């Protein structure tokens, strides 16, 4: 979405092959998406294998499979490295809205919220 509006997007993955495949796919498809679906301008995609560098001064959208243990682990890892005033929103459509921040050991569970996608 942000790439179709001329924005900068940081894409992170620890797996170099997966990260490169995502970059190649985005490079191949972005112009067509802008032309067919949303008038806009190409943004800048920057890829990272280092999470700390990827999240510096960035908005974060975590895309992770619907595996509760993986979500809890990622939420806990992000909580430890993000600034205290950062709000982490996570989509938990298959899980209860409460308890997840506490179960990951979040330092500031009051700034962790559930997000809902809409079309």
C-alpha positions in Angstrom: 0.0 0.0 0.0 2.7 2.5 1.0 4.8 1.6 -2.0 2.0 2.7 -4.3 2.0 6.1 -2.7 5.6 7.0 -3.1 6.5 6.0 0.5 9.6 4.2 1.8 9.0 0.6 3.0 11.4 -1.4 5.1 11.0 -5.2 4.4 12.6 -7.5 7.0 13.3 -11.2 6.9 16.1 -13.2 8.4 16.1 -15.6 5.4 18.0 -14.0 2.6 16.4 -16.2 -0.1 12.9 -15.3 1.1 13.8 -11.6 1.3 15.2 -11.6 -2.2 12.2 -13.4 -3.6 9.9 -10.8 -2.0 12.0 -8.0 -3.5 11.9 -9.5 -6.9 8.2 -10.1 -6.8 7.5 -6.5 -5.6 9.8 -5.1 -8.3 8.0 -7.1 -11.0 4.5 -6.3 -9.8 4.5 -2.7 -8.4 4.2 -0.8 -11.7 1.3 -2.9 -12.8 -0.5 -2.5 -9.5 -0.2 1.2 -9.7 -1.3 1.3 -13.3 -4.3 -1.0 -12.8 -5.5 -0.4 -9.3 -4.3 2.8 -7.7 -2.9 5.9 -9.3 0.2 6.8 -7.4 3.9 6.9 -7.5 6.5 4.2 -6.9 7.9 4.2 -3.4 11.3 3.0 -2.3 11.7 -0.6 -1.0 14.6 -1.2 1.4 15.3 -4.8 2.5 16.9 -5.8 5.8 18.1 -8.9 7.5 18.9 -7.0 10.6 15.7 -6.3 12.6 17.1 -3.5 14.6 18.1 -1.6 11.5 14.7 -2.3 9.8 12.6 -1.0 12.6 14.6 2.2 13.3 12.3 5.2 12.9 9.7 3.1 11.0 6.1 2.1 11.2 5.9 -1.6 11.7 3.5 -4.1 10.1 4.3 -7.6 11.1 3.2 -10.3 8.8 3.4 -13.6 10.5 1.4 -16.9 10.1 -1.6 -17.4 12.4 0.4 -19.4 14.9 -0.2 -18.1 18.4 3.3 -19.1 19.7 5.0 -17.4 16.8 2.9 -14.2 17.3 3.7 -14.2 21.0 7.4 -14.7 20.4 7.5 -11.9 17.8 5.5 -9.5 20.0 7.9 -10.1 22.9 11.0 -9.6 20.7 9.6 -6.3 19.3 8.6 -5.1 22.7 12.1 -5.4 23.9 13.7 -3.3 21.1 11.0 -0.6 20.4 10.9 2.8 22.1 8.5 3.0 25.1 6.2 5.3 23.3 5.6 2.9 20.4 2.2 1.3 20.0 2.3 -2.3 18.7 -0.9 -3.3 17.0 -1.4 -7.0 16.2 -4.1 -8.8 14.3 -5.5 -11.7 16.3 -8.6 -12.7 14.5 -8.5 -16.3 15.7 -7.4 -15.6 19.3 -8.9 -13.7 22.2 -8.1 -10.0 22.4 -6.7 -10.1 25.9 -3.8 -11.9 27.5 -1.4 -11.9 24.6 0.7 -8.9 25.7 1.0 -10.3 29.2 2.0 -13.8 27.9 4.9 -12.4 25.9 6.3 -10.5 28.9 5.6 -7.1 27.4 7.1 -4.3 29.4 4.2 -1.9 28.6 1.1 -4.0 27.8 -1.1 -0.9 27.9 0.5 0.2 24.6 -0.2 -3.1 22.8 -3.5 -3.2 21.0 -5.5 -5.4 18.7 -6.0 -4.2 15.1 -8.8 -5.1 12.7 -8.3 -5.0 8.9 -11.1 -3.5 6.8 -11.6 -3.3 3.1 
